[in-house]
């Protein structure tokens, strides 16, 4: 399994897109910290990069990579290798490559300009989001044969979690504004990995004071050790469940 | 009127499943009632056969008749809806180790585009492990070493085909599965590949070749399997077919049989 992963990783690193992505993240992060005299403001800009651009890049790159390497996967499957190992190696290779890109592109500048707990939380959340969206993209591509439909599904999934979900939640909050929904909201936030990451990072920032009563409830839950542990487990589940489903789909897939 | 019609074959003798099990002592691949459906298309229809060591089998049939699906089923790339494939007596369902005994040359081999030929060959050796018996003769005769630094994404169809062939033969497998092996190869390389197939056949390997036309590989073939619409129409020794139809070239043999089949009720299913 290690061998296959080595070749997947080598193949991705030879692909210039990941290098470009790393360079882009690095340029944006450095310029954000360079432009703002206040590093906290820089962090806020980086937050949007981490929550919007990183998931998009990971889900689209992974899906396209999967379809473009269909023949390579076929070649691997015709060799004496376990299908499960091939699939997990693909996941590991993609997740490692995109996480490294994020660590170099955002992690390094953050450690240089903002070496704090907030910075660390953001880097960890960014890595988690990268891995989660690789897993979701693998599920989309394992379930869909057609390339155009697969990429379409990937983009829709990203749109759903980055934009639509928040709109839906806001809509229901306004509809049900007569009820005390602060505590159920904590549960709802577990259903969207981007939201979960956003809450975890925002609570480490001063701006969380602006979040009102919900902010206080969130702080009460996510601020504690148990809350952080539960959130970390939830983020891991966001990797494990799609990965498990996609492995099952791939084992039965006709190539 | 037609002299060949007097040799009209007995349909039952051409049926694949009617061959007695004792006839072939060293069965390598055996299929039992394979079925596979892709949506509305029945790609494999109740397919059964036995392939043995030392045979060179031509798997022929019109486009879309299920040849490639059958090959992929043997390789475990396609999972049949029902039926079994036994490889060396063992069911291949959910297995993977048996593929170490197979060399597969796909119809269109594509490799990681950014990797060079040398890197791909090295990778395949690495993936197969150290205990494989290496046979690098095709790499030498196709002069692939001189192209070692070329990226596989920039290769011409023929060179790609040479690489696929070299990789299929690299591990001296007991079974060789070649999907359209000579398509896109120049006459010289085609001849090199033919000699290599012949050499391997002499060593008692099982060789499975698919093609639409096999004129170039006629001399190698010992058995013919003809498929149509996912069904196995006949499976017979080449010599027997030549005798029955009075033709020597495989393409003519097939044409003759297809003519006979249209002029008589189809073989009982």
Interface residues (C-beta under 8 A of the other chain):
Chain A: X3 X4 X7 X10 X11 X14 X15 X69 X71 X72 X74 X75 X76 X77 X78 X79 X80 X81 X82 X83 X252 X254 X255
Chain B: X38 X72 X75 X76 X77 X78 X79 X96 X97 X98 X99 X100 X102 X104 X106 X108 X109 X110 X111 X112 X114 X115 X123 X124 X126 X127 X128
